[in-house]
Amino acid sequence: MSRVRRMMRGLAAEERGDVPGWVLITLMTAGLVIIIWALAGPALSSVFQQAIERVTSF
C-alpha cells in the first residue's frame, strides 16, 4: 500500500504545477474574446437587426 500512496502523491504534485499555465490560458482567451467582441460587435448587431427586420416585415 505504501507504493501506491507514493505514486498518488507524485501524481498530485505533478498536477499542481500546471495551475499558472491554465490561469494564463484563461486570461488570454478572455482577452481575445473581449477584443473580437469589440471589433465585430457592431457588425454582428447590424446583421442581426437586418435579419429581424426581414422576418418581421411580412
The first five atom37 places (N, CA, C, CB, O) and aatype in JSON, in Angstrom:
{
  "aatype": [12, 15, 1, 19, 1, 1, 12, 12, 1, 7, 10, 0, 0, 6, 6, 1, 7, 3, 19, 14, 7, 17, 19, 10, 9, 16, 10, 12, 16, 0, 7, 10, 19, 9, 9, 9, 17, 0, 10, 0, 7, 14, 0, 10, 15, 15, 19, 13, 5, 5, 0, 9, 6, 1, 19, 16, 15, 13],
  "atom_mask": [
    [1, 1, 1, 1, 1],
    [1, 1, 1, 1, 1],
    [1, 1, 1, 1, 1],
    [1, 1, 1, 1, 1],
    [1, 1, 1, 1, 1],
    [1, 1, 1, 1, 1],
    [1, 1, 1, 1, 1],
    [1, 1, 1, 1, 1],
    [1, 1, 1, 1, 1],
    [1, 1, 1, 0, 1],
    [1, 1, 1, 1, 1],
    [1, 1, 1, 1, 1],
    [1, 1, 1, 1, 1],
    [1, 1, 1, 1, 1],
    [1, 1, 1, 1, 1],
    [1, 1, 1, 1, 1],
    [1, 1, 1, 0, 1],
    [1, 1, 1, 1, 1],
    [1, 1, 1, 1, 1],
    [1, 1, 1, 1, 1],
    [1, 1, 1, 0, 1],
    [1, 1, 1, 1, 1],
    [1, 1, 1, 1, 1],
    [1, 1, 1, 1, 1],
    [1, 1, 1, 1, 1],
    [1, 1, 1, 1, 1],
    [1, 1, 1, 1, 1],
    [1, 1, 1, 1, 1],
    [1, 1, 1, 1, 1],
    [1, 1, 1, 1, 1],
    [1, 1, 1, 0, 1],
    [1, 1, 1, 1, 1],
    [1, 1, 1, 1, 1],
    [1, 1, 1, 1, 1],
    [1, 1, 1, 1, 1],
    [1, 1, 1, 1, 1],
    [1, 1, 1, 1, 1],
    [1, 1, 1, 1, 1],
    [1, 1, 1, 1, 1],
    [1, 1, 1, 1, 1],
    [1, 1, 1, 0, 1],
    [1, 1, 1, 1, 1],
    [1, 1, 1, 1, 1],
    [1, 1, 1, 1, 1],
    [1, 1, 1, 1, 1],
    [1, 1, 1, 1, 1],
    [1, 1, 1, 1, 1],
    [1, 1, 1, 1, 1],
    [1, 1, 1, 1, 1],
    [1, 1, 1, 1, 1],
    [1, 1, 1, 1, 1],
    [1, 1, 1, 1, 1],
    [1, 1, 1, 1, 1],
    [1, 1, 1, 1, 1],
    [1, 1, 1, 1, 1],
    [1, 1, 1, 1, 1],
    [1, 1, 1, 1, 1],
    [1, 1, 1, 1, 1]
  ],
  "atom_positions": [
    [[0.83, -1.19, 0.0], [0.0, 0.0, 0.0], [0.86, 1.25, 0.0], [-0.94, 0.0, 1.2], [0.44, 2.29, -0.51]],
    [[2.03, 1.17, 0.55], [2.91, 2.33, 0.61], [3.34, 2.78, -0.79], [4.15, 2.01, 1.46], [3.46, 3.98, -1.05]],
    [[3.55, 1.83, -1.67], [3.97, 2.16, -3.03], [2.86, 2.92, -3.77], [4.34, 0.88, -3.79], [3.15, 3.87, -4.5]],
    [[1.63, 2.51, -3.58], [0.5, 3.17, -4.23], [0.36, 4.61, -3.72], [-0.8, 2.38, -3.99], [0.09, 5.53, -4.49]],
    [[0.52, 4.79, -2.43], [0.43, 6.13, -1.85], [1.52, 7.04, -2.41], [0.53, 6.07, -0.33], [1.27, 8.21, -2.7]],
    [[2.72, 6.51, -2.54], [3.8, 7.32, -3.1], [3.51, 7.71, -4.55], [5.13, 6.55, -3.02], [3.79, 8.84, -4.97]],
    [[2.95, 6.78, -5.31], [2.61, 7.09, -6.7], [1.53, 8.15, -6.77], [2.15, 5.82, -7.43], [1.59, 9.06, -7.6]],
    [[0.53, 8.06, -5.9], [-0.55, 9.05, -5.9], [-0.03, 10.43, -5.5], [-1.66, 8.61, -4.95], [-0.44, 11.44, -6.08]],
    [[0.85, 10.47, -4.53], [1.43, 11.76, -4.12], [2.25, 12.36, -5.25], [2.31, 11.59, -2.86], [2.21, 13.57, -5.47]],
    [[2.98, 11.53, -5.96], [3.77, 12.01, -7.1], [2.89, 12.57, -8.2], [0.0, 0.0, 0.0], [3.21, 13.6, -8.79]],
    [[1.78, 11.9, -8.48], [0.86, 12.4, -9.49], [0.21, 13.71, -9.05], [-0.22, 11.36, -9.79], [0.05, 14.62, -9.87]],
    [[-0.15, 13.81, -7.8], [-0.77, 15.03, -7.29], [0.21, 16.2, -7.36], [-1.26, 14.83, -5.85], [-0.19, 17.31, -7.68]],
    [[1.47, 15.96, -7.07], [2.48, 17.02, -7.12], [2.67, 17.51, -8.56], [3.82, 16.51, -6.55], [2.87, 18.7, -8.78]],
    [[2.6, 16.59, -9.54], [2.75, 16.99, -10.94], [1.58, 17.84, -11.39], [2.88, 15.77, -11.83], [1.77, 18.79, -12.14]],
    [[0.38, 17.52, -10.97], [-0.81, 18.23, -11.4], [-0.85, 19.66, -10.86], [-2.04, 17.49, -10.97], [-1.32, 20.56, -11.55]],
    [[-0.38, 19.88, -9.65], [-0.46, 21.2, -9.05], [0.45, 22.21, -9.75], [-0.1, 21.12, -7.59], [0.18, 23.41, -9.67]],
    [[1.49, 21.78, -10.4], [2.44, 22.69, -11.02], [1.92, 23.38, -12.27], [0.0, 0.0, 0.0], [2.52, 24.35, -12.72]],
    [[0.81, 22.9, -12.84], [0.34, 23.45, -14.1], [-0.75, 24.51, -13.93], [-0.17, 22.34, -14.96], [-1.27, 25.01, -14.92]],
    [[-1.1, 24.85, -12.71], [-2.16, 25.83, -12.49], [-1.84, 27.19, -13.11], [-2.4, 26.0, -10.99], [-2.73, 27.75, -13.76]],
    [[-0.66, 27.75, -12.98], [-0.41, 29.05, -13.61], [-0.58, 29.03, -15.12], [0.99, 29.52, -13.27], [-0.99, 30.03, -15.71]],
    [[-0.27, 27.92, -15.76], [-0.47, 27.81, -17.2], [-1.93, 27.92, -17.57], [0.0, 0.0, 0.0], [-2.28, 28.61, -18.53]],
    [[-2.78, 27.24, -16.82], [-4.22, 27.3, -17.1], [-4.78, 28.68, -16.81], [-4.96, 26.25, -16.28], [-5.67, 29.15, -17.52]],
    [[-4.28, 29.33, -15.79], [-4.73, 30.69, -15.49], [-4.35, 31.62, -16.64], [-4.11, 31.19, -14.16], [-5.17, 32.44, -17.06]],
    [[-3.15, 31.49, -17.15], [-2.7, 32.33, -18.26], [-3.54, 32.07, -19.51], [-1.23, 32.07, -18.56], [-3.93, 33.02, -20.2]],
    [[-3.82, 30.82, -19.8], [-4.64, 30.48, -20.97], [-6.03, 31.07, -20.82], [-4.72, 28.95, -21.15], [-6.59, 31.6, -21.79]],
    [[-6.61, 30.98, -19.63], [-7.94, 31.53, -19.39], [-7.96, 33.04, -19.57], [-8.41, 31.16, -17.99], [-8.87, 33.57, -20.2]],
    [[-6.98, 33.71, -19.02], [-6.92, 35.17, -19.16], [-6.71, 35.6, -20.6], [-5.81, 35.74, -18.28], [-7.32, 36.56, -21.06]],
    [[-5.85, 34.89, -21.32], [-5.61, 35.24, -22.72], [-6.86, 34.99, -23.56], [-4.43, 34.42, -23.27], [-7.17, 35.79, -24.45]],
    [[-7.58, 33.91, -23.29], [-8.81, 33.63, -24.02], [-9.85, 34.71, -23.75], [-9.36, 32.26, -23.63], [-10.51, 35.19, -24.68]],
    [[-9.98, 35.1, -22.5], [-10.93, 36.17, -22.16], [-10.55, 37.47, -22.86], [-10.98, 36.39, -20.62], [-11.42, 38.19, -23.35]],
    [[-9.26, 37.78, -22.91], [-8.8, 38.98, -23.6], [-9.12, 38.94, -25.09], [0.0, 0.0, 0.0], [-9.55, 39.94, -25.66]],
    [[-8.91, 37.79, -25.72], [-9.22, 37.66, -27.14], [-10.71, 37.81, -27.4], [-8.73, 36.31, -27.67], [-11.12, 38.45, -28.38]],
    [[-11.53, 37.24, -26.54], [-12.98, 37.36, -26.7], [-13.4, 38.83, -26.6], [-13.73, 36.51, -25.63], [-14.23, 39.3, -27.38]],
    [[-12.84, 39.55, -25.65], [-13.19, 40.96, -25.48], [-12.76, 41.77, -26.7], [-12.53, 41.53, -24.21], [-13.51, 42.63, -27.17]],
    [[-11.58, 41.51, -27.22], [-11.09, 42.25, -28.39], [-11.94, 41.94, -29.62], [-9.61, 41.9, -28.67], [-12.34, 42.85, -30.35]],
    [[-12.22, 40.66, -29.85], [-13.03, 40.28, -31.01], [-14.44, 40.85, -30.88], [-13.08, 38.74, -31.15], [-15.01, 41.33, -31.86]],
    [[-14.99, 40.79, -29.68], [-16.34, 41.33, -29.46], [-16.38, 42.84, -29.74], [-16.81, 41.04, -28.01], [-17.33, 43.34, -30.34]],
    [[-15.34, 43.54, -29.3], [-15.29, 44.99, -29.51], [-15.19, 45.33, -31.0], [-14.1, 45.6, -28.75], [-15.78, 46.31, -31.46]],
    [[-14.45, 44.52, -31.74], [-14.28, 44.8, -33.17], [-15.48, 44.35, -34.0], [-13.03, 44.11, -33.67], [-15.9, 45.06, -34.92]],
    [[-16.03, 43.18, -33.7], [-17.09, 42.61, -34.53], [-18.49, 42.86, -33.98], [-16.87, 41.13, -34.68], [-19.47, 42.59, -34.68]],
    [[-18.61, 43.35, -32.77], [-19.91, 43.55, -32.15], [-20.87, 44.42, -32.95], [0.0, 0.0, 0.0], [-22.0, 44.01, -33.19]],
    [[-20.45, 45.6, -33.37], [-21.36, 46.45, -34.14], [-21.8, 45.8, -35.46], [-20.69, 47.79, -34.43], [-22.97, 45.91, -35.84]],
    [[-20.9, 45.14, -36.15], [-21.25, 44.49, -37.42], [-22.23, 43.35, -37.17], [-19.99, 43.97, -38.13], [-23.2, 43.2, -37.92]],
    [[-21.99, 42.54, -36.15], [-22.9, 41.44, -35.84], [-24.27, 41.95, -35.4], [-22.3, 40.55, -34.76], [-25.29, 41.36, -35.74]],
    [[-24.28, 43.03, -34.66], [-25.55, 43.63, -34.24], [-26.33, 44.12, -35.45], [-25.3, 44.79, -33.26], [-27.55, 43.95, -35.5]],
    [[-25.66, 44.71, -36.4], [-26.31, 45.19, -37.62], [-26.88, 44.02, -38.42], [-25.31, 45.98, -38.49], [-28.01, 44.1, -38.9]],
    [[-26.14, 42.97, -38.57], [-26.62, 41.78, -39.29], [-27.84, 41.2, -38.59], [-25.5, 40.72, -39.4], [-28.81, 40.81, -39.24]],
    [[-27.8, 41.14, -37.27], [-28.92, 40.6, -36.5], [-30.16, 41.48, -36.69], [-28.55, 40.5, -35.01], [-31.26, 40.96, -36.89]],
    [[-29.99, 42.79, -36.62], [-31.12, 43.7, -36.8], [-31.73, 43.57, -38.19], [-30.68, 45.15, -36.55], [-32.96, 43.58, -38.34]],
    [[-30.91, 43.44, -39.2], [-31.41, 43.28, -40.57], [-32.19, 41.98, -40.71], [-30.25, 43.3, -41.57], [-33.24, 41.95, -41.36]],
    [[-31.7, 40.92, -40.1], [-32.39, 39.63, -40.16], [-33.74, 39.71, -39.46], [-31.53, 38.53, -39.53], [-34.73, 39.18, -39.97]],
    [[-33.79, 40.35, -38.31], [-35.05, 40.5, -37.59], [-36.04, 41.35, -38.4], [-34.8, 41.15, -36.2], [-37.23, 41.03, -38.45]],
    [[-35.56, 42.41, -39.03], [-36.43, 43.26, -39.84], [-37.0, 42.49, -41.04], [-35.66, 44.49, -40.32], [-38.16, 42.68, -41.4]],
    [[-36.2, 41.64, -41.64], [-36.68, 40.85, -42.78], [-37.75, 39.87, -42.34], [-35.51, 40.11, -43.44], [-38.73, 39.65, -43.05]],
    [[-37.58, 39.28, -41.19], [-38.54, 38.28, -40.71], [-39.85, 38.96, -40.28], [-37.95, 37.46, -39.53], [-40.93, 38.44, -40.55]],
    [[-39.76, 40.1, -39.64], [-40.96, 40.75, -39.12], [-41.64, 41.68, -40.12], [-40.61, 41.52, -37.88], [-42.69, 42.24, -39.81]],
    [[-41.07, 41.86, -41.3], [-41.67, 42.77, -42.28], [-42.84, 42.17, -43.04], [-40.62, 43.22, -43.26], [-43.52, 42.89, -43.77]],
    [[-43.1, 40.88, -42.89], [-44.19, 40.23, -43.62], [-45.51, 40.57, -43.02], [-44.03, 38.74, -43.64], [-46.54, 40.11, -43.51]]
  ]
}
